């Protein structure tokens, strides 16, 4: 049976308890990373992005343009820093471009 919190608990504490109890953090991280990717990269990169997936702190990006893939390959470290800054914590530590 679920643990009952008192009525004087803050809503943030209750939400954090629900997230940790139900192991929802990885799914929320993936949603945050996808939103950060599209907001940081802009419409040009978003148009060529086919798929984004986060597994074990690794961001897998499937692109339809080989030229864009090569350009982004050179800036992988900066992409990691930008996405982690946007999410306000370390969500990814590696980017793989396909």
Gaussian input, Z-matrix of N, CA and C with variables (Angstrom, degrees):
# hf/3-21g

backbone

0 1
 N
 C     1     B1
 C     2     B2     1     A1
 N     3     B3     2     A2     1     D1
 C     4     B4     3     A3     2     D2
 C     5     B5     4     A4     3     D3
 N     6     B6     5     A5     4     D4
 C     7     B7     6     A6     5     D5
 C     8     B8     7     A7     6     D6
 N     9     B9     8     A8     7     D7
 C    10    B10     9     A9     8     D8
 C    11    B11    10    A10     9     D9
 N    12    B12    11    A11    10    D10
 C    13    B13    12    A12    11    D11
 C    14    B14    13    A13    12    D12
 N    15    B15    14    A14    13    D13
 C    16    B16    15    A15    14    D14
 C    17    B17    16    A16    15    D15
 N    18    B18    17    A17    16    D16
 C    19    B19    18    A18    17    D17
 C    20    B20    19    A19    18    D18
 N    21    B21    20    A20    19    D19
 C    22    B22    21    A21    20    D20
 C    23    B23    22    A22    21    D21
 N    24    B24    23    A23    22    D22
 C    25    B25    24    A24    23    D23
 C    26    B26    25    A25    24    D24
 N    27    B27    26    A26    25    D25
 C    28    B28    27    A27    26    D26
 C    29    B29    28    A28    27    D27
 N    30    B30    29    A29    28    D28
 C    31    B31    30    A30    29    D29
 C    32    B32    31    A31    30    D30
 N    33    B33    32    A32    31    D31
 C    34    B34    33    A33    32    D32
 C    35    B35    34    A34    33    D33
 N    36    B36    35    A35    34    D34
 C    37    B37    36    A36    35    D35
 C    38    B38    37    A37    36    D36
 N    39    B39    38    A38    37    D37
 C    40    B40    39    A39    38    D38
 C    41    B41    40    A40    39    D39
 N    42    B42    41    A41    40    D40
 C    43    B43    42    A42    41    D41
 C    44    B44    43    A43    42    D42
 N    45    B45    44    A44    43    D43
 C    46    B46    45    A45    44    D44
 C    47    B47    46    A46    45    D45
 N    48    B48    47    A47    46    D46
 C    49    B49    48    A48    47    D47
 C    50    B50    49    A49    48    D48
 N    51    B51    50    A50    49    D49
 C    52    B52    51    A51    50    D50
 C    53    B53    52    A52    51    D51
 N    54    B54    53    A53    52    D52
 C    55    B55    54    A54    53    D53
 C    56    B56    55    A55    54    D54
 N    57    B57    56    A56    55    D55
 C    58    B58    57    A57    56    D56
 C    59    B59    58    A58    57    D57
 N    60    B60    59    A59    58    D58
 C    61    B61    60    A60    59    D59
 C    62    B62    61    A61    60    D60
 N    63    B63    62    A62    61    D61
 C    64    B64    63    A63    62    D62
 C    65    B65    64    A64    63    D63
 N    66    B66    65    A65    64    D64
 C    67    B67    66    A66    65    D65
 C    68    B68    67    A67    66    D66
 N    69    B69    68    A68    67    D67
 C    70    B70    69    A69    68    D68
 C    71    B71    70    A70    69    D69
 N    72    B72    71    A71    70    D70
 C    73    B73    72    A72    71    D71
 C    74    B74    73    A73    72    D72
 N    75    B75    74    A74    73    D73
 C    76    B76    75    A75    74    D74
 C    77    B77    76    A76    75    D75
 N    78    B78    77    A77    76    D76
 C    79    B79    78    A78    77    D77
 C    80    B80    79    A79    78    D78
 N    81    B81    80    A80    79    D79
 C    82    B82    81    A81    80    D80
 C    83    B83    82    A82    81    D81
 N    84    B84    83    A83    82    D82
 C    85    B85    84    A84    83    D83
 C    86    B86    85    A85    84    D84
 N    87    B87    86    A86    85    D85
 C    88    B88    87    A87    86    D86
 C    89    B89    88    A88    87    D87
 N    90    B90    89    A89    88    D88
 C    91    B91    90    A90    89    D89
 C    92    B92    91    A91    90    D90
 N    93    B93    92    A92    91    D91
 C    94    B94    93    A93    92    D92
 C    95    B95    94    A94    93    D93
 N    96    B96    95    A95    94    D94
 C    97    B97    96    A96    95    D95
 C    98    B98    97    A97    96    D96
 N    99    B99    98    A98    97    D97
 C   100   B100    99    A99    98    D98
 C   101   B101   100   A100    99    D99
 N   102   B102   101   A101   100   D100
 C   103   B103   102   A102   101   D101
 C   104   B104   103   A103   102   D102
 N   105   B105   104   A104   103   D103
 C   106   B106   105   A105   104   D104
 C   107   B107   106   A106   105   D105
 N   108   B108   107   A107   106   D106
 C   109   B109   108   A108   107   D107
 C   110   B110   109   A109   108   D108
 N   111   B111   110   A110   109   D109
 C   112   B112   111   A111   110   D110
 C   113   B113   112   A112   111   D111
 N   114   B114   113   A113   112   D112
 C   115   B115   114   A114   113   D113
 C   116   B116   115   A115   114   D114
 N   117   B117   116   A116   115   D115
 C   118   B118   117   A117   116   D116
 C   119   B119   118   A118   117   D117
 N   120   B120   119   A119   118   D118
 C   121   B121   120   A120   119   D119
 C   122   B122   121   A121   120   D120
 N   123   B123   122   A122   121   D121
 C   124   B124   123   A123   122   D122
 C   125   B125   124   A124   123   D123
 N   126   B126   125   A125   124   D124
 C   127   B127   126   A126   125   D125
 C   128   B128   127   A127   126   D126
 N   129   B129   128   A128   127   D127
 C   130   B130   129   A129   128   D128
 C   131   B131   130   A130   129   D129
 N   132   B132   131   A131   130   D130
 C   133   B133   132   A132   131   D131
 C   134   B134   133   A133   132   D132
 N   135   B135   134   A134   133   D133
 C   136   B136   135   A135   134   D134
 C   137   B137   136   A136   135   D135
 N   138   B138   137   A137   136   D136
 C   139   B139   138   A138   137   D137
 C   140   B140   139   A139   138   D138
 N   141   B141   140   A140   139   D139
 C   142   B142   141   A141   140   D140
 C   143   B143   142   A142   141   D141
 N   144   B144   143   A143   142   D142
 C   145   B145   144   A144   143   D143
 C   146   B146   145   A145   144   D144
 N   147   B147   146   A146   145   D145
 C   148   B148   147   A147   146   D146
 C   149   B149   148   A148   147   D147
 N   150   B150   149   A149   148   D148
 C   151   B151   150   A150   149   D149
 C   152   B152   151   A151   150   D150
 N   153   B153   152   A152   151   D151
 C   154   B154   153   A153   152   D152
 C   155   B155   154   A154   153   D153
 N   156   B156   155   A155   154   D154
 C   157   B157   156   A156   155   D155
 C   158   B158   157   A157   156   D156
 N   159   B159   158   A158   157   D157
 C   160   B160   159   A159   158   D158
 C   161   B161   160   A160   159   D159
 N   162   B162   161   A161   160   D160
 C   163   B163   162   A162   161   D161
 C   164   B164   163   A163   162   D162
 N   165   B165   164   A164   163   D163
 C   166   B166   165   A165   164   D164
 C   167   B167   166   A166   165   D165
 N   168   B168   167   A167   166   D166
 C   169   B169   168   A168   167   D167
 C   170   B170   169   A169   168   D168
 N   171   B171   170   A170   169   D169
 C   172   B172   171   A171   170   D170
 C   173   B173   172   A172   171   D171
 N   174   B174   173   A173   172   D172
 C   175   B175   174   A174   173   D173
 C   176   B176   175   A175   174   D174
 N   177   B177   176   A176   175   D175
 C   178   B178   177   A177   176   D176
 C   179   B179   178   A178   177   D177
 N   180   B180   179   A179   178   D178
 C   181   B181   180   A180   179   D179
 C   182   B182   181   A181   180   D180
 N   183   B183   182   A182   181   D181
 C   184   B184   183   A183   182   D182
 C   185   B185   184   A184   183   D183
 N   186   B186   185   A185   184   D184
 C   187   B187   186   A186   185   D185
 C   188   B188   187   A187   186   D186
 N   189   B189   188   A188   187   D187
 C   190   B190   189   A189   188   D188
 C   191   B191   190   A190   189   D189
 N   192   B192   191   A191   190   D190
 C   193   B193   192   A192   191   D191
 C   194   B194   193   A193   192   D192
 N   195   B195   194   A194   193   D193
 C   196   B196   195   A195   194   D194
 C   197   B197   196   A196   195   D195
 N   198   B198   197   A197   196   D196
 C   199   B199   198   A198   197   D197
 C   200   B200   199   A199   198   D198
 N   201   B201   200   A200   199   D199
 C   202   B202   201   A201   200   D200
 C   203   B203   202   A202   201   D201
 N   204   B204   203   A203   202   D202
 C   205   B205   204   A204   203   D203
 C   206   B206   205   A205   204   D204
 N   207   B207   206   A206   205   D205
 C   208   B208   207   A207   206   D206
 C   209   B209   208   A208   207   D207
 N   210   B210   209   A209   208   D208
 C   211   B211   210   A210   209   D209
 C   212   B212   211   A211   210   D210
 N   213   B213   212   A212   211   D211
 C   214   B214   213   A213   212   D212
 C   215   B215   214   A214   213   D213
 N   216   B216   215   A215   214   D214
 C   217   B217   216   A216   215   D215
 C   218   B218   217   A217   216   D216
 N   219   B219   218   A218   217   D217
 C   220   B220   219   A219   218   D218
 C   221   B221   220   A220   219   D219
 N   222   B222   221   A221   220   D220
 C   223   B223   222   A222   221   D221
 C   224   B224   223   A223   222   D222
 N   225   B225   224   A224   223   D223
 C   226   B226   225   A225   224   D224
 C   227   B227   226   A226   225   D225
 N   228   B228   227   A227   226   D226
 C   229   B229   228   A228   227   D227
 C   230   B230   229   A229   228   D228
 N   231   B231   230   A230   229   D229
 C   232   B232   231   A231   230   D230
 C   233   B233   232   A232   231   D231
 N   234   B234   233   A233   232   D232
 C   235   B235   234   A234   233   D233
 C   236   B236   235   A235   234   D234
 N   237   B237   236   A236   235   D235
 C   238   B238   237   A237   236   D236
 C   239   B239   238   A238   237   D237
 N   240   B240   239   A239   238   D238
 C   241   B241   240   A240   239   D239
 C   242   B242   241   A241   240   D240
 N   243   B243   242   A242   241   D241
 C   244   B244   243   A243   242   D242
 C   245   B245   244   A244   243   D243
 N   246   B246   245   A245   244   D244
 C   247   B247   246   A246   245   D245
 C   248   B248   247   A247   246   D246
 N   249   B249   248   A248   247   D247
 C   250   B250   249   A249   248   D248
 C   251   B251   250   A250   249   D249
 N   252   B252   251   A251   250   D250
 C   253   B253   252   A252   251   D251
 C   254   B254   253   A253   252   D252
 N   255   B255   254   A254   253   D253
 C   256   B256   255   A255   254   D254
 C   257   B257   256   A256   255   D255
 N   258   B258   257   A257   256   D256
 C   259   B259   258   A258   257   D257
 C   260   B260   259   A259   258   D258
 N   261   B261   260   A260   259   D259
 C   262   B262   261   A261   260   D260
 C   263   B263   262   A262   261   D261
 N   264   B264   263   A263   262   D262
 C   265   B265   264   A264   263   D263
 C   266   B266   265   A265   264   D264
 N   267   B267   266   A266   265   D265
 C   268   B268   267   A267   266   D266
 C   269   B269   268   A268   267   D267
 N   270   B270   269   A269   268   D268
 C   271   B271   270   A270   269   D269
 C   272   B272   271   A271   270   D270
 N   273   B273   272   A272   271   D271
 C   274   B274   273   A273   272   D272
 C   275   B275   274   A274   273   D273
 N   276   B276   275   A275   274   D274
 C   277   B277   276   A276   275   D275
 C   278   B278   277   A277   276   D276
 N   279   B279   278   A278   277   D277
 C   280   B280   279   A279   278   D278
 C   281   B281   280   A280   279   D279
 N   282   B282   281   A281   280   D280
 C   283   B283   282   A282   281   D281
 C   284   B284   283   A283   282   D282
 N   285   B285   284   A284   283   D283
 C   286   B286   285   A285   284   D284
 C   287   B287   286   A286   285   D285
 N   288   B288   287   A287   286   D286
 C   289   B289   288   A288   287   D287
 C   290   B290   289   A289   288   D288
 N   291   B291   290   A290   289   D289
 C   292   B292   291   A291   290   D290
 C   293   B293   292   A292   291   D291

   B1=1.4423
   B2=1.5197
   B3=1.3070
   B4=1.4493
   B5=1.5212
   B6=1.3310
   B7=1.4488
   B8=1.5226
   B9=1.3022
   B10=1.4600
   B11=1.5188
   B12=1.3193
   B13=1.4557
   B14=1.5181
   B15=1.3143
   B16=1.4611
   B17=1.5138
   B18=1.3061
   B19=1.4678
   B20=1.5128
   B21=1.3228
   B22=1.4546
   B23=1.5324
   B24=1.3155
   B25=1.4686
   B26=1.5220
   B27=1.3298
   B28=1.4589
   B29=1.5250
   B30=1.3239
   B31=1.4632
   B32=1.5311
   B33=1.3255
   B34=1.4604
   B35=1.5164
   B36=1.3212
   B37=1.4590
   B38=1.5172
   B39=1.3206
   B40=1.4612
   B41=1.5224
   B42=1.3430
   B43=1.4688
   B44=1.5284
   B45=1.3225
   B46=1.4674
   B47=1.5207
   B48=1.3181
   B49=1.4621
   B50=1.5272
   B51=1.3272
   B52=1.4702
   B53=1.5223
   B54=1.3186
   B55=1.4677
   B56=1.5267
   B57=1.3285
   B58=1.4606
   B59=1.5289
   B60=1.3258
   B61=1.4671
   B62=1.5206
   B63=1.3292
   B64=1.4636
   B65=1.5267
   B66=1.3325
   B67=1.4703
   B68=1.5320
   B69=1.3216
   B70=1.4636
   B71=1.5204
   B72=1.3226
   B73=1.4585
   B74=1.5311
   B75=1.3259
   B76=1.4665
   B77=1.5267
   B78=1.3178
   B79=1.4590
   B80=1.5147
   B81=1.3282
   B82=1.4649
   B83=1.5186
   B84=1.3366
   B85=1.4624
   B86=1.5162
   B87=1.3298
   B88=1.4627
   B89=1.5252
   B90=1.3149
   B91=1.4697
   B92=1.5258
   B93=1.3370
   B94=1.4637
   B95=1.5257
   B96=1.3324
   B97=1.4640
   B98=1.5268
   B99=1.3197
   B100=1.4684
   B101=1.5227
   B102=1.3152
   B103=1.4684
   B104=1.5279
   B105=1.3399
   B106=1.4593
   B107=1.5264
   B108=1.3305
   B109=1.4707
   B110=1.5290
   B111=1.3179
   B112=1.4586
   B113=1.5268
   B114=1.3147
   B115=1.4664
   B116=1.5256
   B117=1.3286
   B118=1.4612
   B119=1.5259
   B120=1.3096
   B121=1.4572
   B122=1.5282
   B123=1.3014
   B124=1.4577
   B125=1.5177
   B126=1.3239
   B127=1.4630
   B128=1.5243
   B129=1.3143
   B130=1.4587
   B131=1.5199
   B132=1.3100
   B133=1.4618
   B134=1.5284
   B135=1.3258
   B136=1.4722
   B137=1.5218
   B138=1.3342
   B139=1.4602
   B140=1.5290
   B141=1.3279
   B142=1.4557
   B143=1.5321
   B144=1.3264
   B145=1.4577
   B146=1.5244
   B147=1.3168
   B148=1.4664
   B149=1.5254
   B150=1.3272
   B151=1.4553
   B152=1.5241
   B153=1.3324
   B154=1.4633
   B155=1.5167
   B156=1.3322
   B157=1.4465
   B158=1.5282
   B159=1.3299
   B160=1.4573
   B161=1.5226
   B162=1.3326
   B163=1.4697
   B164=1.5151
   B165=1.3141
   B166=1.4713
   B167=1.5264
   B168=1.3089
   B169=1.4726
   B170=1.5267
   B171=1.3138
   B172=1.4607
   B173=1.5240
   B174=1.3288
   B175=1.4594
   B176=1.5211
   B177=1.3273
   B178=1.4616
   B179=1.5190
   B180=1.3343
   B181=1.4546
   B182=1.5198
   B183=1.3303
   B184=1.4626
   B185=1.5193
   B186=1.3317
   B187=1.4696
   B188=1.5176
   B189=1.3247
   B190=1.4600
   B191=1.5254
   B192=1.3203
   B193=1.4576
   B194=1.5252
   B195=1.3291
   B196=1.4560
   B197=1.5296
   B198=1.3141
   B199=1.4647
   B200=1.5290
   B201=1.3182
   B202=1.4551
   B203=1.5298
   B204=1.3158
   B205=1.4621
   B206=1.5218
   B207=1.3303
   B208=1.4614
   B209=1.5264
   B210=1.3163
   B211=1.4695
   B212=1.5269
   B213=1.3304
   B214=1.4556
   B215=1.5305
   B216=1.3269
   B217=1.4616
   B218=1.5292
   B219=1.3283
   B220=1.4623
   B221=1.5280
   B222=1.3256
   B223=1.4601
   B224=1.5103
   B225=1.3310
   B226=1.4670
   B227=1.5270
   B228=1.3282
   B229=1.4627
   B230=1.5282
   B231=1.3139
   B232=1.4681
   B233=1.5345
   B234=1.3189
   B235=1.4681
   B236=1.5232
   B237=1.3220
   B238=1.4657
   B239=1.5245
   B240=1.3349
   B241=1.4666
   B242=1.5201
   B243=1.3313
   B244=1.4636
   B245=1.5289
   B246=1.3102
   B247=1.4672
   B248=1.5245
   B249=1.3238
   B250=1.4617
   B251=1.5305
   B252=1.3272
   B253=1.4645
   B254=1.5221
   B255=1.3159
   B256=1.4628
   B257=1.5320
   B258=1.3247
   B259=1.4744
   B260=1.5268
   B261=1.3297
   B262=1.4682
   B263=1.5302
   B264=1.3194
   B265=1.4607
   B266=1.5200
   B267=1.3359
   B268=1.4646
   B269=1.5269
   B270=1.3308
   B271=1.4575
   B272=1.5223
   B273=1.3393
   B274=1.4597
   B275=1.5179
   B276=1.3200
   B277=1.4684
   B278=1.5280
   B279=1.3384
   B280=1.4667
   B281=1.5214
   B282=1.3322
   B283=1.4655
   B284=1.5179
   B285=1.3228
   B286=1.4492
   B287=1.5305
   B288=1.3242
   B289=1.4625
   B290=1.5203
   B291=1.3210
   B292=1.4771
   B293=1.4961
   A1=109.04
   A2=117.31
   A3=122.85
   A4=111.02
   A5=115.07
   A6=121.09
   A7=109.63
   A8=117.07
   A9=121.08
   A10=108.58
   A11=115.54
   A12=121.33
   A13=109.20
   A14=116.12
   A15=120.57
   A16=111.59
   A17=116.06
   A18=121.26
   A19=112.90
   A20=117.84
   A21=120.40
   A22=112.99
   A23=118.38
   A24=122.26
   A25=110.12
   A26=115.29
   A27=121.02
   A28=109.47
   A29=116.43
   A30=121.08
   A31=110.91
   A32=116.75
   A33=120.15
   A34=112.02
   A35=116.43
   A36=120.58
   A37=110.98
   A38=116.48
   A39=120.99
   A40=110.32
   A41=117.22
   A42=120.60
   A43=111.53
   A44=116.95
   A45=119.98
   A46=111.00
   A47=117.29
   A48=121.50
   A49=110.87
   A50=117.17
   A51=121.43
   A52=110.56
   A53=116.44
   A54=121.03
   A55=110.72
   A56=117.48
   A57=119.26
   A58=112.05
   A59=117.40
   A60=120.47
   A61=111.45
   A62=116.61
   A63=121.29
   A64=113.51
   A65=117.69
   A66=123.97
   A67=111.76
   A68=114.80
   A69=121.33
   A70=113.19
   A71=118.84
   A72=121.24
   A73=112.56
   A74=118.64
   A75=119.62
   A76=111.21
   A77=117.56
   A78=120.56
   A79=111.76
   A80=116.87
   A81=120.41
   A82=110.91
   A83=117.06
   A84=120.53
   A85=111.37
   A86=117.11
   A87=120.50
   A88=111.15
   A89=117.07
   A90=120.97
   A91=109.83
   A92=117.21
   A93=120.92
   A94=111.79
   A95=116.89
   A96=120.68
   A97=110.48
   A98=117.49
   A99=120.30
   A100=110.83
   A101=117.10
   A102=120.63
   A103=110.35
   A104=117.39
   A105=121.28
   A106=110.86
   A107=117.58
   A108=121.25
   A109=110.49
   A110=116.51
   A111=119.52
   A112=112.05
   A113=118.45
   A114=119.26
   A115=111.61
   A116=117.71
   A117=120.84
   A118=112.63
   A119=117.84
   A120=121.34
   A121=112.80
   A122=118.21
   A123=120.75
   A124=113.38
   A125=115.01
   A126=121.48
   A127=113.24
   A128=117.76
   A129=120.57
   A130=112.37
   A131=116.75
   A132=120.95
   A133=110.19
   A134=116.98
   A135=121.14
   A136=111.27
   A137=116.94
   A138=120.34
   A139=111.75
   A140=117.56
   A141=121.67
   A142=113.13
   A143=117.42
   A144=121.32
   A145=109.15
   A146=115.88
   A147=120.37
   A148=112.12
   A149=116.69
   A150=119.73
   A151=110.21
   A152=115.87
   A153=123.13
   A154=107.68
   A155=115.85
   A156=119.66
   A157=108.38
   A158=116.68
   A159=122.04
   A160=108.62
   A161=115.55
   A162=122.19
   A163=108.33
   A164=116.53
   A165=122.14
   A166=112.74
   A167=116.38
   A168=124.45
   A169=112.88
   A170=117.83
   A171=123.18
   A172=108.04
   A173=116.30
   A174=122.11
   A175=108.86
   A176=116.01
   A177=122.26
   A178=107.68
   A179=116.42
   A180=122.39
   A181=108.46
   A182=116.65
   A183=121.55
   A184=106.95
   A185=115.32
   A186=121.81
   A187=109.90
   A188=115.73
   A189=119.92
   A190=112.45
   A191=118.37
   A192=121.94
   A193=109.75
   A194=116.11
   A195=121.10
   A196=111.32
   A197=117.11
   A198=121.01
   A199=109.77
   A200=117.64
   A201=121.85
   A202=110.68
   A203=116.93
   A204=121.20
   A205=110.26
   A206=116.54
   A207=121.21
   A208=111.11
   A209=117.48
   A210=121.26
   A211=111.19
   A212=116.91
   A213=120.89
   A214=111.72
   A215=116.46
   A216=120.83
   A217=110.99
   A218=115.91
   A219=120.42
   A220=112.07
   A221=118.13
   A222=121.56
   A223=114.09
   A224=117.99
   A225=121.42
   A226=112.35
   A227=117.39
   A228=120.07
   A229=111.15
   A230=116.04
   A231=119.76
   A232=110.48
   A233=117.90
   A234=121.79
   A235=109.94
   A236=116.88
   A237=121.10
   A238=110.25
   A239=116.59
   A240=120.82
   A241=110.70
   A242=117.74
   A243=121.12
   A244=112.24
   A245=116.92
   A246=119.96
   A247=110.68
   A248=117.48
   A249=119.75
   A250=111.27
   A251=117.44
   A252=120.40
   A253=110.98
   A254=117.07
   A255=121.47
   A256=111.15
   A257=116.71
   A258=121.33
   A259=112.04
   A260=117.50
   A261=124.33
   A262=113.97
   A263=117.90
   A264=123.02
   A265=107.94
   A266=117.24
   A267=119.90
   A268=109.64
   A269=114.92
   A270=121.78
   A271=110.28
   A272=116.35
   A273=120.69
   A274=109.90
   A275=116.41
   A276=120.19
   A277=111.89
   A278=116.48
   A279=120.77
   A280=108.88
   A281=116.88
   A282=122.90
   A283=108.42
   A284=116.41
   A285=121.62
   A286=107.74
   A287=114.76
   A288=121.52
   A289=108.99
   A290=114.92
   A291=120.33
   A292=109.34
   D1=145.34
   D2=-176.19
   D3=-69.85
   D4=147.61
   D5=178.49
   D6=-74.21
   D7=132.91
   D8=-178.36
   D9=-96.50
   D10=127.79
   D11=177.97
   D12=-93.42
   D13=153.88
   D14=178.78
   D15=-68.61
   D16=165.60
   D17=-179.23
   D18=-72.15
   D19=-14.85
   D20=-177.91
   D21=-91.99
   D22=11.33
   D23=178.78
   D24=-77.46
   D25=145.75
   D26=177.29
   D27=-74.28
   D28=150.08
   D29=-177.94
   D30=-63.27
   D31=-34.55
   D32=178.19
   D33=-64.42
   D34=-40.31
   D35=178.62
   D36=-66.26
   D37=-38.51
   D38=178.71
   D39=-65.40
   D40=-44.66
   D41=179.08
   D42=-64.15
   D43=-41.14
   D44=177.87
   D45=-63.41
   D46=-37.92
   D47=177.17
   D48=-63.77
   D49=-42.45
   D50=179.04
   D51=-65.29
   D52=-43.04
   D53=-179.26
   D54=-63.71
   D55=-44.19
   D56=-178.24
   D57=-73.98
   D58=-35.71
   D59=179.98
   D60=-66.42
   D61=-42.17
   D62=-176.81
   D63=-92.52
   D64=4.74
   D65=178.12
   D66=53.52
   D67=52.83
   D68=-177.99
   D69=-97.18
   D70=-5.19
   D71=-172.28
   D72=-62.78
   D73=-38.58
   D74=-178.65
   D75=-65.02
   D76=-39.11
   D77=177.55
   D78=-67.50
   D79=-39.32
   D80=177.36
   D81=-67.03
   D82=-37.18
   D83=176.73
   D84=-62.38
   D85=-41.45
   D86=179.87
   D87=-63.93
   D88=-39.93
   D89=177.85
   D90=-64.81
   D91=-42.00
   D92=178.91
   D93=-64.34
   D94=-40.70
   D95=-179.44
   D96=-66.79
   D97=-41.31
   D98=178.75
   D99=-63.47
   D100=-43.15
   D101=178.54
   D102=-64.33
   D103=-40.70
   D104=179.31
   D105=-65.98
   D106=-39.34
   D107=179.73
   D108=-59.51
   D109=-50.53
   D110=-176.61
   D111=-70.26
   D112=-32.10
   D113=179.04
   D114=-76.59
   D115=-35.78
   D116=-178.04
   D117=-80.75
   D118=-37.78
   D119=-174.08
   D120=-82.49
   D121=-25.44
   D122=177.48
   D123=86.25
   D124=179.94
   D125=-174.94
   D126=-69.06
   D127=-32.87
   D128=-178.37
   D129=-63.45
   D130=-48.70
   D131=179.34
   D132=-72.82
   D133=-37.28
   D134=-179.71
   D135=-60.95
   D136=-33.20
   D137=-179.83
   D138=-66.78
   D139=-29.84
   D140=-179.21
   D141=-97.50
   D142=-1.50
   D143=179.83
   D144=-84.39
   D145=120.74
   D146=179.52
   D147=-94.12
   D148=-40.56
   D149=-174.45
   D150=-152.77
   D151=141.03
   D152=173.51
   D153=-125.61
   D154=135.97
   D155=179.91
   D156=-147.39
   D157=139.55
   D158=177.66
   D159=-116.25
   D160=123.95
   D161=176.06
   D162=-139.12
   D163=125.78
   D164=176.56
   D165=50.89
   D166=48.63
   D167=179.46
   D168=61.63
   D169=23.33
   D170=176.30
   D171=-117.27
   D172=128.48
   D173=177.72
   D174=-95.56
   D175=118.70
   D176=176.18
   D177=-100.44
   D178=123.23
   D179=-178.10
   D180=-120.29
   D181=123.19
   D182=176.37
   D183=-102.82
   D184=120.19
   D185=-178.89
   D186=-115.64
   D187=149.20
   D188=-179.97
   D189=-94.18
   D190=-2.01
   D191=-179.04
   D192=-119.15
   D193=120.70
   D194=179.19
   D195=-67.74
   D196=-34.79
   D197=179.93
   D198=-66.44
   D199=-45.19
   D200=178.56
   D201=-64.99
   D202=-38.90
   D203=178.07
   D204=-59.26
   D205=-43.45
   D206=179.89
   D207=-66.62
   D208=-40.22
   D209=177.99
   D210=-63.53
   D211=-45.59
   D212=-179.30
   D213=-70.25
   D214=-26.40
   D215=178.84
   D216=-60.11
   D217=-36.50
   D218=-179.22
   D219=-71.99
   D220=-22.52
   D221=-178.37
   D222=-109.97
   D223=27.39
   D224=-177.04
   D225=-60.33
   D226=-42.00
   D227=-178.42
   D228=-63.75
   D229=-39.42
   D230=178.88
   D231=-68.51
   D232=-36.66
   D233=177.83
   D234=-62.01
   D235=-42.39
   D236=179.17
   D237=-61.09
   D238=-46.62
   D239=-179.27
   D240=-63.76
   D241=-44.01
   D242=-178.82
   D243=-63.58
   D244=-43.78
   D245=-178.85
   D246=-68.27
   D247=-41.43
   D248=178.32
   D249=-66.03
   D250=-36.42
   D251=175.94
   D252=-65.93
   D253=-40.44
   D254=179.47
   D255=-65.26
   D256=-36.72
   D257=179.80
   D258=-85.38
   D259=-7.70
   D260=177.00
   D261=66.13
   D262=20.74
   D263=172.99
   D264=-168.89
   D265=169.75
   D266=-178.41
   D267=-79.33
   D268=106.07
   D269=-179.60
   D270=-102.82
   D271=-36.48
   D272=178.69
   D273=-128.81
   D274=152.56
   D275=175.41
   D276=-131.62
   D277=2.23
   D278=179.83
   D279=-152.63
   D280=142.97
   D281=176.69
   D282=-123.34
   D283=128.15
   D284=175.57
   D285=-117.79
   D286=121.61
   D287=-179.12
   D288=-102.19
   D289=128.90
   D290=-179.55
   D291=-119.98

